[in-house]
Amino acid sequence: MATYTLEKDGSNCRVTMHGDLVASVIPDLQAALKQQLQPGVEEVSFDLAATVMLDSSGIGLLIATSNTMARQKGRVRILNVSQDILRLLQSMRLTSRLTVSSCEA
Amino acid sequence: MKTHAPKHFLRCLIPSRLEAVDAACLELRAFMTANGLAADTFAVELVSRECLNNTVLHGNQNQADKTATMSLSLGRRWLRLQIADQGVGFNWRQACRTAADPTASTGRGLAISMLYADRVEFNQRGNQVTLWFDNSSTAKRHQHGNIHA
């Protein structure tokens, strides 16, 4: 099974993770995203409902995507994060840079 | 990957591939659950991943003939994690003093390890790190650890 699903619908791009967002999946996902993040894309969302672990490589991908979208005047949303991942992003002071909603939201 | 897992000790010999890090972390999850420490799994696995990713990408530089070792031992109060690679090491003293740029897409691994572990200790060369987790207090995961040579 693929580790993620990437869908583009007009100006929105949605990445649904089927497992962890960690170093081993980043090169493939990064290449796929690079192809999709053309001018005209206004929002990228990452659905992490099935994600237990997010490491610094995964955080790096989220920040890089956020930087790209900021240049395009678009935005990135991180959806359905677990409490562990939410605390990690808060501890790293990244919730002010990324729009994050937890599973309970 | 060769694994030896007595009840309170886990040791993995890991080839220099990121997929092997994932496999080792599955072993770690099973070890934590088997020892009644499921609540601490996220913190210990996260730090293990950060250190193992560094051994593969930086220490062993993706060289297939090199390996890393991960040892996890559980005491009454402390959980001790040790990770070593076959690389030349790095200047951990300088790295520990460098704050991560919030806009950068890299450079957070060491900061995360220091954030989640209660104590972090490198060997002089910088190709082995030992980390301690106080397994009596999950809340301590969010305090900064101390660095010792």
gemmi code that builds the backbone of each chain (N, CA, C; Angstrom):
import gemmi

chains = {
    "A": [
        ("MET", (0.843, -1.194, 0.000), (0.000, 0.000, 0.000), (0.879, 1.245, 0.000)),
        ("ALA", (0.447, 2.244, -0.784), (1.213, 3.496, -0.833), (1.213, 4.148, 0.546)),
        ("THR", (2.253, 4.915, 0.840), (2.354, 5.537, 2.148), (1.544, 6.832, 2.238)),
        ("TYR", (1.061, 7.286, 1.067), (0.249, 8.500, 1.073), (-0.601, 8.545, -0.198)),
        ("THR", (-1.630, 9.401, -0.171), (-2.414, 9.690, -1.372), (-2.361, 11.197, -1.589)),
        ("LEU", (-2.075, 11.588, -2.828), (-1.996, 13.013, -3.140), (-3.076, 13.328, -4.173)),
        ("GLU", (-3.986, 14.225, -3.823), (-5.077, 14.579, -4.724), (-5.074, 16.085, -4.969)),
        ("LYS", (-5.289, 16.459, -6.222), (-5.370, 17.887, -6.548), (-6.748, 18.171, -7.119)),
        ("ASP", (-7.383, 19.199, -6.540), (-8.720, 19.565, -6.986), (-8.732, 21.077, -7.187)),
        ("GLY", (-8.527, 21.486, -8.406), (-8.473, 22.917, -8.698), (-7.289, 23.568, -7.998)),
        ("SER", (-7.579, 24.511, -7.108), (-6.495, 25.229, -6.436), (-6.106, 24.581, -5.100)),
        ("ASN", (-6.724, 23.448, -4.787), (-6.420, 22.757, -3.525), (-5.664, 21.461, -3.779)),
        ("CYS", (-4.728, 21.195, -2.901), (-3.959, 19.963, -2.980), (-4.049, 19.289, -1.608)),
        ("ARG", (-4.425, 18.006, -1.576), (-4.591, 17.314, -0.298), (-3.701, 16.079, -0.258)),
        ("VAL", (-2.916, 15.991, 0.805), (-2.056, 14.826, 1.022), (-2.626, 14.049, 2.207)),
        ("THR", (-3.037, 12.827, 1.966), (-3.537, 11.977, 3.048), (-2.471, 10.935, 3.363)),
        ("MET", (-1.922, 11.003, 4.555), (-0.887, 10.034, 4.938), (-1.562, 8.736, 5.393)),
        ("HIS", (-1.003, 7.614, 4.960), (-1.522, 6.304, 5.392), (-0.651, 5.699, 6.490)),
        ("GLY", (0.323, 6.450, 6.944), (1.225, 5.979, 7.991), (2.039, 7.150, 8.496)),
        ("ASP", (3.238, 6.865, 8.931), (4.058, 7.902, 9.558), (4.681, 8.853, 8.536)),
        ("LEU", (4.860, 10.097, 8.953), (5.517, 11.096, 8.107), (6.957, 11.221, 8.615)),
        ("VAL", (7.803, 10.342, 8.115), (9.176, 10.220, 8.627), (10.173, 10.170, 7.467)),
        ("ALA", (11.447, 10.185, 7.811), (12.518, 10.356, 6.831), (12.424, 9.420, 5.629)),
        ("SER", (12.021, 8.170, 5.860), (12.032, 7.200, 4.758), (11.010, 7.523, 3.665)),
        ("VAL", (9.967, 8.275, 3.985), (8.942, 8.562, 2.965), (9.130, 9.946, 2.343)),
        ("ILE", (10.037, 10.749, 2.899), (10.149, 12.149, 2.464), (10.616, 12.318, 1.015)),
        ("PRO", (11.673, 11.623, 0.554), (12.137, 11.891, -0.822), (11.042, 11.701, -1.859)),
        ("ASP", (10.279, 10.627, -1.764), (9.218, 10.349, -2.734), (8.090, 11.382, -2.641)),
        ("LEU", (7.677, 11.687, -1.418), (6.588, 12.642, -1.222), (7.003, 14.046, -1.653)),
        ("GLN", (8.247, 14.389, -1.346), (8.752, 15.722, -1.714), (8.753, 15.899, -3.240)),
        ("ALA", (9.166, 14.854, -3.950), (9.194, 14.917, -5.417), (7.776, 15.037, -5.972)),
        ("ALA", (6.843, 14.288, -5.385), (5.457, 14.340, -5.856), (4.845, 15.712, -5.602)),
        ("LEU", (5.136, 16.277, -4.434), (4.603, 17.604, -4.098), (5.177, 18.679, -5.013)),
        ("LYS", (6.450, 18.555, -5.312), (7.115, 19.551, -6.148), (6.429, 19.665, -7.509)),
        ("GLN", (5.958, 18.525, -8.005), (5.260, 18.529, -9.295), (3.908, 19.230, -9.206)),
        ("GLN", (3.294, 19.151, -8.016), (1.933, 19.683, -7.866), (1.887, 21.156, -7.468)),
        ("LEU", (2.919, 21.609, -6.772), (2.861, 22.967, -6.212), (3.249, 24.025, -7.243)),
        ("GLN", (2.442, 24.108, -8.272), (2.655, 25.106, -9.318), (1.865, 26.362, -8.954)),
        ("PRO", (2.195, 27.505, -9.562), (1.391, 28.710, -9.329), (-0.084, 28.419, -9.608)),
        ("GLY", (-0.958, 28.952, -8.782), (-2.391, 28.678, -8.911), (-2.896, 27.798, -7.786)),
        ("VAL", (-1.993, 27.055, -7.163), (-2.388, 26.265, -5.992), (-2.453, 27.210, -4.796)),
        ("GLU", (-3.606, 27.251, -4.146), (-3.805, 28.200, -3.048), (-3.728, 27.554, -1.674)),
        ("GLU", (-3.995, 26.258, -1.614), (-3.967, 25.595, -0.302), (-3.477, 24.160, -0.435)),
        ("VAL", (-2.610, 23.791, 0.499), (-2.165, 22.403, 0.611), (-2.561, 21.922, 2.000)),
        ("SER", (-3.241, 20.794, 2.074), (-3.568, 20.245, 3.388), (-2.954, 18.855, 3.540)),
        ("PHE", (-2.475, 18.592, 4.741), (-1.917, 17.281, 5.089), (-2.852, 16.667, 6.125)),
        ("ASP", (-3.435, 15.527, 5.792), (-4.301, 14.826, 6.743), (-3.465, 13.761, 7.454)),
        ("LEU", (-3.245, 13.959, 8.768), (-2.384, 13.055, 9.540), (-3.192, 12.156, 10.478)),
        ("ALA", (-4.455, 11.891, 10.117), (-5.306, 11.064, 10.988), (-4.707, 9.673, 11.229)),
        ("ALA", (-3.991, 9.147, 10.235), (-3.427, 7.794, 10.368), (-1.950, 7.826, 10.749)),
        ("THR", (-1.463, 8.996, 11.148), (-0.033, 9.162, 11.429), (0.243, 9.133, 12.929)),
        ("VAL", (1.075, 8.201, 13.331), (1.463, 8.088, 14.742), (2.742, 8.883, 15.001)),
        ("MET", (3.657, 8.875, 14.019), (4.973, 9.475, 14.253), (5.288, 10.546, 13.201)),
        ("LEU", (5.805, 11.660, 13.681), (6.304, 12.741, 12.816), (7.708, 13.055, 13.296)),
        ("ASP", (8.722, 12.895, 12.430), (10.087, 13.209, 12.877), (10.544, 14.538, 12.274)),
        ("SER", (11.812, 14.901, 12.516), (12.277, 16.215, 12.057), (12.299, 16.313, 10.540)),
        ("SER", (12.465, 15.183, 9.852), (12.405, 15.214, 8.380), (10.985, 15.528, 7.922)),
        ("GLY", (10.003, 14.957, 8.615), (8.606, 15.255, 8.297), (8.284, 16.711, 8.593)),
        ("ILE", (8.775, 17.203, 9.721), (8.590, 18.622, 10.049), (9.225, 19.483, 8.964)),
        ("GLY", (10.406, 19.071, 8.516), (11.103, 19.811, 7.462), (10.279, 19.912, 6.195)),
        ("LEU", (9.616, 18.813, 5.838), (8.760, 18.818, 4.651), (7.598, 19.789, 4.823)),
        ("LEU", (6.997, 19.788, 6.015), (5.867, 20.704, 6.265), (6.324, 22.161, 6.186)),
        ("ILE", (7.491, 22.447, 6.766), (8.013, 23.820, 6.733), (8.383, 24.233, 5.308)),
        ("ALA", (9.021, 23.331, 4.574), (9.409, 23.646, 3.188), (8.161, 23.918, 2.348)),
        ("THR", (7.119, 23.112, 2.557), (5.873, 23.330, 1.812), (5.248, 24.665, 2.206)),
        ("SER", (5.295, 24.964, 3.501), (4.767, 26.234, 3.991), (5.527, 27.414, 3.377)),
        ("ASN", (6.853, 27.294, 3.297), (7.665, 28.361, 2.705), (7.303, 28.573, 1.228)),
        ("THR", (7.141, 27.454, 0.521), (6.774, 27.540, -0.902), (5.411, 28.204, -1.073)),
        ("MET", (4.457, 27.773, -0.246), (3.101, 28.321, -0.366), (3.060, 29.790, 0.053)),
        ("ALA", (3.882, 30.176, 1.008), (3.920, 31.587, 1.423), (4.371, 32.471, 0.266)),
        ("ARG", (5.320, 31.962, -0.505), (5.786, 32.727, -1.674), (4.678, 32.858, -2.722)),
        ("GLN", (3.781, 31.857, -2.751), (2.664, 31.879, -3.719), (1.408, 32.505, -3.124)),
        ("LYS", (1.587, 33.078, -1.905), (0.466, 33.668, -1.174), (-0.637, 32.634, -0.894)),
        ("GLY", (-0.247, 31.411, -0.709), (-1.177, 30.343, -0.359), (-0.961, 29.926, 1.083)),
        ("ARG", (-1.618, 28.825, 1.496), (-1.455, 28.403, 2.877), (-1.398, 26.886, 2.990)),
        ("VAL", (-0.905, 26.439, 4.142), (-0.788, 25.015, 4.435), (-1.589, 24.728, 5.698)),
        ("ARG", (-2.381, 23.648, 5.656), (-3.109, 23.220, 6.854), (-2.696, 21.799, 7.209)),
        ("ILE", (-2.513, 21.559, 8.492), (-2.174, 20.230, 8.984), (-3.385, 19.748, 9.775)),
        ("LEU", (-4.004, 18.675, 9.314), (-5.288, 18.245, 9.872), (-5.161, 16.961, 10.681)),
        ("ASN", (-6.020, 16.848, 11.693), (-6.200, 15.599, 12.441), (-4.919, 15.071, 13.082)),
        ("VAL", (-4.136, 15.972, 13.673), (-2.905, 15.501, 14.315), (-3.233, 14.914, 15.699)),
        ("SER", (-2.427, 13.950, 16.105), (-2.595, 13.352, 17.432), (-2.110, 14.341, 18.499)),
        ("GLN", (-2.428, 14.069, 19.736), (-1.974, 14.938, 20.829), (-0.449, 14.932, 20.936)),
        ("ASP", (0.169, 13.779, 20.710), (1.642, 13.705, 20.759), (2.268, 14.614, 19.699)),
        ("ILE", (1.719, 14.568, 18.494), (2.278, 15.383, 17.407), (1.976, 16.864, 17.635)),
        ("LEU", (0.794, 17.157, 18.151), (0.460, 18.548, 18.460), (1.433, 19.118, 19.496)),
        ("ARG", (1.710, 18.330, 20.541), (2.651, 18.798, 21.579), (4.051, 19.002, 20.997)),
        ("LEU", (4.449, 18.111, 20.091), (5.764, 18.263, 19.447), (5.824, 19.575, 18.667)),
        ("LEU", (4.805, 19.848, 17.867), (4.797, 21.076, 17.065), (4.746, 22.311, 17.961)),
        ("GLN", (3.999, 22.216, 19.065), (3.948, 23.340, 20.011), (5.311, 23.542, 20.671)),
        ("SER", (5.933, 22.451, 21.079), (7.237, 22.531, 21.751), (8.299, 23.130, 20.844)),
        ("MET", (8.186, 22.843, 19.535), (9.162, 23.379, 18.583), (8.748, 24.763, 18.079)),
        ("ARG", (7.688, 25.292, 18.668), (7.176, 26.638, 18.346), (6.831, 26.765, 16.860)),
        ("LEU", (6.185, 25.738, 16.343), (5.833, 25.731, 14.928), (4.351, 25.955, 14.678)),
        ("THR", (3.546, 25.972, 15.745), (2.102, 26.135, 15.532), (1.759, 27.564, 15.107)),
        ("SER", (2.705, 28.497, 15.282), (2.446, 29.857, 14.804), (2.758, 29.968, 13.309)),
        ("ARG", (3.540, 29.029, 12.797), (3.890, 29.054, 11.369), (2.979, 28.157, 10.536)),
        ("LEU", (2.449, 27.115, 11.198), (1.617, 26.142, 10.495), (0.207, 26.188, 11.091)),
        ("THR", (-0.803, 26.058, 10.241), (-2.184, 25.987, 10.735), (-2.471, 24.532, 11.067)),
        ("VAL", (-2.615, 24.257, 12.374), (-2.704, 22.870, 12.831), (-4.037, 22.655, 13.539)),
        ("SER", (-4.710, 21.539, 13.203), (-5.894, 21.168, 13.968), (-5.746, 19.718, 14.424)),
        ("SER", (-6.145, 19.477, 15.672), (-5.967, 18.151, 16.233), (-7.178, 17.283, 15.950)),
        ("CYS", (-7.063, 15.991, 16.309), (-8.143, 15.022, 16.057), (-9.440, 15.449, 16.728)),
        ("GLU", (-9.322, 16.087, 17.892), (-10.501, 16.450, 18.664), (-11.152, 17.728, 18.165)),
        ("ALA", (-10.465, 18.467, 17.293), (-10.988, 19.767, 16.840), (-12.204, 19.589, 15.929)),
    ],
    "B": [
        ("MET", (18.548, -7.394, 9.492), (18.764, -6.792, 10.805), (18.761, -7.889, 11.873)),
        ("LYS", (19.802, -7.931, 12.693), (19.861, -8.914, 13.768), (19.343, -8.272, 15.050)),
        ("THR", (18.451, -8.956, 15.725), (17.868, -8.390, 16.932), (17.915, -9.399, 18.063)),
        ("HIS", (18.312, -8.950, 19.247), (18.308, -9.802, 20.430), (17.452, -9.067, 21.457)),
        ("ALA", (16.415, -9.695, 21.948), (15.503, -8.957, 22.819), (15.141, -9.707, 24.088)),
        ("PRO", (16.049, -9.738, 25.075), (15.643, -10.211, 26.395), (14.601, -9.249, 26.967)),
        ("LYS", (14.022, -9.568, 28.083), (12.878, -8.821, 28.587), (13.108, -7.323, 28.756)),
        ("HIS", (14.237, -6.943, 29.382), (14.467, -5.520, 29.644), (15.594, -4.935, 28.797)),
        ("PHE", (15.921, -5.582, 27.723), (17.026, -5.111, 26.882), (16.719, -5.402, 25.418)),
        ("LEU", (16.925, -4.377, 24.595), (16.714, -4.533, 23.149), (17.969, -4.058, 22.440)),
        ("ARG", (18.473, -4.855, 21.504), (19.639, -4.424, 20.744), (19.390, -4.706, 19.272)),
        ("CYS", (19.575, -3.684, 18.443), (19.384, -3.833, 17.000), (20.649, -3.405, 16.270)),
        ("LEU", (21.034, -4.196, 15.294), (22.136, -3.851, 14.396), (21.493, -3.415, 13.085)),
        ("ILE", (21.761, -2.165, 12.684), (20.947, -1.544, 11.638), (21.812, -1.172, 10.429)),
        ("PRO", (21.471, -1.700, 9.246), (22.176, -1.275, 8.030), (21.911, 0.197, 7.751)),
        ("SER", (22.778, 0.810, 6.964), (22.638, 2.256, 6.709), (21.579, 2.542, 5.647)),
        ("ARG", (20.338, 2.271, 6.002), (19.203, 2.580, 5.129), (18.059, 3.104, 5.992)),
        ("LEU", (17.329, 4.097, 5.496), (16.241, 4.669, 6.294), (15.117, 3.661, 6.527)),
        ("GLU", (14.929, 2.725, 5.599), (13.897, 1.695, 5.793), (14.257, 0.814, 6.985)),
        ("ALA", (15.548, 0.639, 7.227), (15.983, -0.162, 8.373), (15.698, 0.571, 9.687)),
        ("VAL", (15.699, 1.897, 9.636), (15.328, 2.688, 10.823), (13.861, 2.431, 11.166)),
        ("ASP", (13.016, 2.396, 10.140), (11.592, 2.107, 10.375), (11.419, 0.737, 11.026)),
        ("ALA", (12.153, -0.243, 10.534), (12.042, -1.606, 11.081), (12.503, -1.644, 12.541)),
        ("ALA", (13.588, -0.949, 12.841), (14.091, -0.913, 14.221), (13.071, -0.245, 15.145)),
        ("CYS", (12.406, 0.777, 14.630), (11.423, 1.488, 15.463), (10.173, 0.648, 15.714)),
        ("LEU", (9.848, -0.247, 14.802), (8.759, -1.191, 15.067), (9.134, -2.124, 16.221)),
        ("GLU", (10.408, -2.550, 16.238), (10.903, -3.390, 17.346), (10.823, -2.620, 18.661)),
        ("LEU", (11.186, -1.341, 18.581), (11.155, -0.491, 19.773), (9.727, -0.354, 20.306)),
        ("ARG", (8.766, -0.141, 19.408), (7.364, -0.011, 19.845), (6.918, -1.279, 20.571)),
        ("ALA", (7.271, -2.426, 20.017), (6.875, -3.697, 20.626), (7.529, -3.848, 21.998)),
        ("PHE", (8.803, -3.453, 22.107), (9.531, -3.533, 23.371), (8.866, -2.648, 24.429)),
        ("MET", (8.523, -1.419, 24.052), (7.911, -0.493, 24.997), (6.554, -1.023, 25.466)),
        ("THR", (5.771, -1.499, 24.532), (4.442, -2.026, 24.879), (4.573, -3.238, 25.791)),
        ("ALA", (5.503, -4.132, 25.466), (5.683, -5.350, 26.259), (6.108, -5.032, 27.692)),
        ("ASN", (6.770, -3.873, 27.874), (7.232, -3.496, 29.208), (6.302, -2.488, 29.891)),
        ("GLY", (5.094, -2.324, 29.360), (4.113, -1.454, 30.002), (4.427, 0.020, 29.889)),
        ("LEU", (5.201, 0.411, 28.853), (5.598, 1.813, 28.703), (5.010, 2.441, 27.440)),
        ("ALA", (3.835, 1.998, 27.073), (3.228, 2.500, 25.830), (3.089, 4.027, 25.842)),
        ("ALA", (2.826, 4.595, 27.029), (2.625, 6.053, 27.111), (3.897, 6.832, 26.782)),
        ("ASP", (5.052, 6.181, 26.944), (6.326, 6.853, 26.670), (6.878, 6.534, 25.285)),
        ("THR", (6.156, 5.722, 24.531), (6.686, 5.253, 23.248), (6.983, 6.391, 22.291)),
        ("PHE", (6.078, 7.371, 22.203), (6.278, 8.461, 21.233), (7.613, 9.156, 21.479)),
        ("ALA", (7.872, 9.524, 22.732), (9.103, 10.260, 23.049), (10.352, 9.432, 22.746)),
        ("VAL", (10.349, 8.182, 23.180), (11.545, 7.348, 23.002), (11.749, 7.010, 21.526)),
        ("GLU", (10.655, 6.712, 20.825), (10.786, 6.408, 19.395), (11.234, 7.634, 18.612)),
        ("LEU", (10.662, 8.791, 18.942), (11.029, 10.013, 18.222), (12.530, 10.287, 18.348)),
        ("VAL", (13.043, 10.216, 19.572), (14.468, 10.475, 19.789), (15.319, 9.401, 19.098)),
        ("SER", (14.872, 8.148, 19.175), (15.601, 7.074, 18.491), (15.670, 7.342, 16.996)),
        ("ARG", (14.547, 7.736, 16.431), (14.521, 8.033, 14.994), (15.488, 9.160, 14.634)),
        ("GLU", (15.468, 10.223, 15.433), (16.349, 11.354, 15.127), (17.814, 10.912, 15.133)),
        ("CYS", (18.177, 10.143, 16.145), (19.573, 9.697, 16.246), (19.910, 8.697, 15.142)),
        ("LEU", (18.993, 7.768, 14.865), (19.265, 6.763, 13.829), (19.304, 7.401, 12.438)),
        ("ASN", (18.410, 8.344, 12.178), (18.457, 9.040, 10.881), (19.815, 9.725, 10.702)),
        ("ASN", (20.312, 10.318, 11.784), (21.624, 10.966, 11.707), (22.739, 9.958, 11.440)),
        ("THR", (22.636, 8.775, 12.046), (23.694, 7.775, 11.801), (23.687, 7.345, 10.335)),
        ("VAL", (22.498, 7.173, 9.767), (22.407, 6.723, 8.370), (22.864, 7.827, 7.423)),
        ("LEU", (22.306, 9.031, 7.608), (22.527, 10.110, 6.635), (23.862, 10.820, 6.815)),
        ("HIS", (24.277, 11.027, 8.072), (25.486, 11.816, 8.321), (26.647, 10.953, 8.812)),
        ("GLY", (26.419, 10.169, 9.867), (27.512, 9.361, 10.424), (28.051, 8.357, 9.429)),
        ("ASN", (27.178, 7.483, 8.954), (27.604, 6.441, 8.000), (27.437, 6.873, 6.551)),
        ("GLN", (26.901, 8.050, 6.331), (26.769, 8.658, 4.996), (26.180, 7.701, 3.963)),
        ("ASN", (25.143, 6.969, 4.367), (24.433, 6.048, 3.456), (25.317, 4.939, 2.890)),
        ("GLN", (26.460, 4.685, 3.492), (27.348, 3.634, 2.961), (26.816, 2.270, 3.405)),
        ("ALA", (26.514, 1.454, 2.406), (25.828, 0.183, 2.655), (26.642, -0.778, 3.515)),
        ("ASP", (27.959, -0.651, 3.513), (28.788, -1.597, 4.275), (28.920, -1.194, 5.744)),
        ("LYS", (28.341, -0.048, 6.117), (28.435, 0.398, 7.510), (27.110, 0.161, 8.235)),
        ("THR", (27.206, -0.007, 9.540), (26.007, -0.273, 10.337), (25.949, 0.679, 11.536)),
        ("ALA", (24.780, 0.723, 12.144), (24.595, 1.445, 13.406), (24.024, 0.463, 14.421)),
        ("THR", (24.251, 0.737, 15.682), (23.645, -0.109, 16.716), (22.742, 0.751, 17.594)),
        ("MET", (21.625, 0.157, 17.977), (20.715, 0.800, 18.925), (20.525, -0.157, 20.096)),
        ("SER", (20.801, 0.318, 21.305), (20.593, -0.492, 22.504), (19.643, 0.246, 23.426)),
        ("LEU", (18.678, -0.476, 23.909), (17.688, 0.115, 24.808), (17.624, -0.766, 26.042)),
        ("SER", (17.900, -0.189, 27.213), (17.827, -0.998, 28.432), (16.935, -0.299, 29.449)),
        ("LEU", (16.156, -1.107, 30.114), (15.149, -0.591, 31.036), (15.533, -0.906, 32.474)),
        ("GLY", (15.725, 0.154, 33.260), (15.984, -0.021, 34.684), (14.736, 0.300, 35.479)),
        ("ARG", (14.877, 0.334, 36.801), (13.691, 0.607, 37.641), (13.164, 2.003, 37.402)),
        ("ARG", (14.087, 2.967, 37.245), (13.642, 4.336, 37.071), (13.996, 4.915, 35.700)),
        ("TRP", (15.094, 4.428, 35.130), (15.575, 5.038, 33.898), (15.492, 4.086, 32.724)),
        ("LEU", (15.192, 4.656, 31.586), (15.303, 3.935, 30.340), (16.518, 4.523, 29.620)),
        ("ARG", (17.464, 3.667, 29.247), (18.720, 4.145, 28.659), (18.786, 3.716, 27.194)),
        ("LEU", (19.013, 4.706, 26.347), (19.091, 4.476, 24.906), (20.503, 4.830, 24.439)),
        ("GLN", (21.145, 3.920, 23.735), (22.486, 4.222, 23.210), (22.515, 3.907, 21.715)),
        ("ILE", (23.007, 4.866, 20.940), (23.073, 4.703, 19.487), (24.478, 5.075, 19.021)),
        ("ALA", (25.066, 4.194, 18.222), (26.442, 4.412, 17.759), (26.529, 4.090, 16.274)),
        ("ASP", (27.417, 4.803, 15.571), (27.632, 4.491, 14.152), (29.124, 4.302, 13.898)),
        ("GLN", (29.475, 4.045, 12.649), (30.863, 3.772, 12.287), (31.485, 4.951, 11.552)),
        ("GLY", (30.900, 6.128, 11.714), (31.422, 7.317, 11.063), (32.526, 7.988, 11.881)),
        ("VAL", (32.968, 9.129, 11.407), (34.082, 9.829, 12.048), (33.616, 10.707, 13.206)),
        ("GLY", (32.306, 10.817, 13.394), (31.800, 11.669, 14.466), (31.534, 13.081, 13.980)),
        ("PHE", (31.082, 13.939, 14.910), (30.805, 15.327, 14.533), (31.041, 16.220, 15.748)),
        ("ASN", (31.085, 17.523, 15.508), (31.343, 18.481, 16.578), (30.033, 18.752, 17.326)),
        ("TRP", (29.724, 17.862, 18.263), (28.445, 17.976, 18.962), (28.400, 19.185, 19.880)),
        ("ARG", (29.565, 19.615, 20.371), (29.573, 20.786, 21.265), (29.040, 22.014, 20.519)),
        ("GLN", (29.538, 22.197, 19.304), (29.075, 23.330, 18.505), (27.605, 23.155, 18.106)),
        ("ALA", (27.251, 21.930, 17.730), (25.866, 21.683, 17.297), (24.870, 21.956, 18.420)),
        ("CYS", (25.280, 21.623, 19.651), (24.374, 21.826, 20.791), (24.143, 23.306, 21.088)),
        ("ARG", (25.082, 24.128, 20.658), (24.952, 25.570, 20.925), (24.188, 26.292, 19.818)),
        ("THR", (23.902, 25.589, 18.713), (23.274, 26.231, 17.570), (21.761, 26.052, 17.621)),
        ("ALA", (21.046, 27.153, 17.681), (19.580, 27.086, 17.723), (19.025, 26.846, 16.323)),
        ("ALA", (17.951, 26.053, 16.262), (17.328, 25.763, 14.972), (16.621, 26.999, 14.440)),
        ("ASP", (16.809, 27.268, 13.143), (16.117, 28.363, 12.474), (14.661, 27.937, 12.241)),
        ("PRO", (13.692, 28.704, 12.772), (12.296, 28.285, 12.629), (11.806, 28.202, 11.188)),
        ("THR", (12.494, 28.890, 10.266), (12.060, 28.843, 8.862), (12.805, 27.773, 8.056)),
        ("ALA", (13.804, 27.143, 8.680), (14.609, 26.154, 7.944), (13.899, 24.807, 7.895)),
        ("SER", (14.167, 24.056, 6.842), (13.537, 22.743, 6.704), (14.416, 21.627, 7.262)),
        ("THR", (15.604, 21.969, 7.764), (16.478, 20.955, 8.371), (17.039, 21.502, 9.694)),
        ("GLY", (17.725, 20.639, 10.444), (18.471, 21.089, 11.621), (17.721, 21.024, 12.937)),
        ("ARG", (16.653, 20.211, 13.022), (15.892, 20.138, 14.268), (16.117, 18.849, 15.059)),
        ("GLY", (16.829, 17.896, 14.482), (16.953, 16.582, 15.113), (17.571, 16.621, 16.496)),
        ("LEU", (18.679, 17.321, 16.633), (19.351, 17.387, 17.930), (18.505, 18.143, 18.953)),
        ("ALA", (17.865, 19.218, 18.497), (17.000, 19.993, 19.409), (15.861, 19.122, 19.935)),
        ("ILE", (15.302, 18.288, 19.081), (14.213, 17.399, 19.511), (14.731, 16.385, 20.527)),
        ("SER", (15.909, 15.835, 20.276), (16.484, 14.862, 21.220), (16.709, 15.504, 22.586)),
        ("MET", (17.223, 16.734, 22.580), (17.487, 17.437, 23.843), (16.189, 17.811, 24.559)),
        ("LEU", (15.141, 18.020, 23.775), (13.844, 18.404, 24.347), (13.162, 17.216, 25.035)),
        ("TYR", (13.266, 16.044, 24.433), (12.497, 14.894, 24.928), (13.271, 13.999, 25.892)),
        ("ALA", (14.586, 13.952, 25.779), (15.357, 13.110, 26.697), (15.677, 13.896, 27.960)),
        ("ASP", (15.827, 13.195, 29.091), (16.161, 13.872, 30.345), (17.653, 14.139, 30.457)),
        ("ARG", (18.452, 13.338, 29.770), (19.893, 13.539, 29.792), (20.465, 13.035, 28.463)),
        ("VAL", (21.417, 13.801, 27.910), (22.046, 13.436, 26.634), (23.555, 13.479, 26.824)),
        ("GLU", (24.235, 12.432, 26.390), (25.691, 12.365, 26.577), (26.345, 11.814, 25.310)),
        ("PHE", (27.294, 12.556, 24.754), (28.039, 12.094, 23.585), (29.406, 11.572, 24.015)),
        ("ASN", (29.984, 10.647, 23.229), (31.401, 10.339, 23.450), (32.228, 11.479, 22.833)),
        ("GLN", (33.506, 11.496, 23.136), (34.340, 12.614, 22.683), (34.299, 12.780, 21.168)),
        ("ARG", (34.362, 11.646, 20.464), (34.442, 11.685, 19.007), (33.127, 12.149, 18.359)),
        ("GLY", (32.032, 11.832, 19.020), (30.727, 12.248, 18.503), (30.067, 11.232, 17.592)),
        ("ASN", (30.476, 9.969, 17.700), (29.788, 8.941, 16.900), (29.013, 7.954, 17.785)),
        ("GLN", (28.808, 8.350, 19.033), (27.967, 7.563, 19.937), (27.229, 8.510, 20.880)),
        ("VAL", (25.947, 8.306, 21.018), (25.156, 9.137, 21.923), (24.385, 8.226, 22.874)),
        ("THR", (24.339, 8.638, 24.140), (23.575, 7.906, 25.151), (22.546, 8.867, 25.728)),
        ("LEU", (21.310, 8.400, 25.807), (20.223, 9.264, 26.296), (19.460, 8.534, 27.384)),
        ("TRP", (19.045, 9.264, 28.397), (18.281, 8.687, 29.497), (16.894, 9.323, 29.535)),
        ("PHE", (15.910, 8.476, 29.820), (14.533, 8.928, 29.995), (14.074, 8.496, 31.377)),
        ("ASP", (13.554, 9.420, 32.133), (13.010, 9.092, 33.448), (11.651, 8.453, 33.230)),
        ("ASN", (11.562, 7.145, 33.441), (10.293, 6.487, 33.113), (9.266, 6.601, 34.231)),
        ("SER", (9.586, 7.412, 35.238), (8.587, 7.637, 36.292), (7.774, 8.891, 36.033)),
        ("SER", (8.150, 9.666, 35.041), (7.454, 10.932, 34.824), (7.409, 11.299, 33.355)),
        ("THR", (6.291, 11.033, 32.712), (6.126, 11.374, 31.303), (6.167, 12.885, 31.099)),
        ("ALA", (5.710, 13.623, 32.106), (5.667, 15.080, 31.979), (7.057, 15.659, 31.738)),
        ("LYS", (8.097, 14.951, 32.214), (9.445, 15.475, 32.047), (9.897, 15.472, 30.601)),
        ("ARG", (9.165, 14.787, 29.749), (9.539, 14.741, 28.342), (9.633, 16.145, 27.740)),
        ("HIS", (8.895, 17.066, 28.313), (8.828, 18.383, 27.700), (9.768, 19.391, 28.354)),
        ("GLN", (10.658, 18.870, 29.205), (11.687, 19.741, 29.752), (12.963, 19.548, 28.950)),
        ("HIS", (13.794, 20.541, 28.953), (15.061, 20.423, 28.244), (15.997, 19.485, 28.985)),
        ("GLY", (16.678, 18.621, 28.239), (17.663, 17.725, 28.829), (18.993, 18.420, 29.022)),
        ("ASN", (19.922, 17.741, 29.686), (21.252, 18.300, 29.901), (22.249, 17.601, 28.999)),
        ("ILE", (23.246, 18.330, 28.597), (24.276, 17.787, 27.737), (25.547, 17.585, 28.547)),
        ("HIS", (26.155, 16.423, 28.436), (27.376, 16.109, 29.183), (28.380, 15.432, 28.272)),
        ("ALA", (29.637, 15.755, 28.451), (30.688, 15.097, 27.674), (31.116, 13.834, 28.400)),
    ],
}
model = gemmi.Model(1)
for chain_id, residues in chains.items():
    chain = gemmi.Chain(chain_id)
    for i, (resn, *xyz) in enumerate(residues, 1):
        res = gemmi.Residue()
        res.name, res.seqid = resn, gemmi.SeqId(i, " ")
        for name, pos in zip(("N", "CA", "C"), xyz):
            atom = gemmi.Atom()
            atom.name, atom.element = name, gemmi.Element(name[0])
            atom.pos, atom.b_iso = gemmi.Position(*pos), 0.0
            res.add_atom(atom)
        chain.add_residue(res)
    model.add_chain(chain)
structure = gemmi.Structure()
structure.add_model(model)
structure.setup_entities()
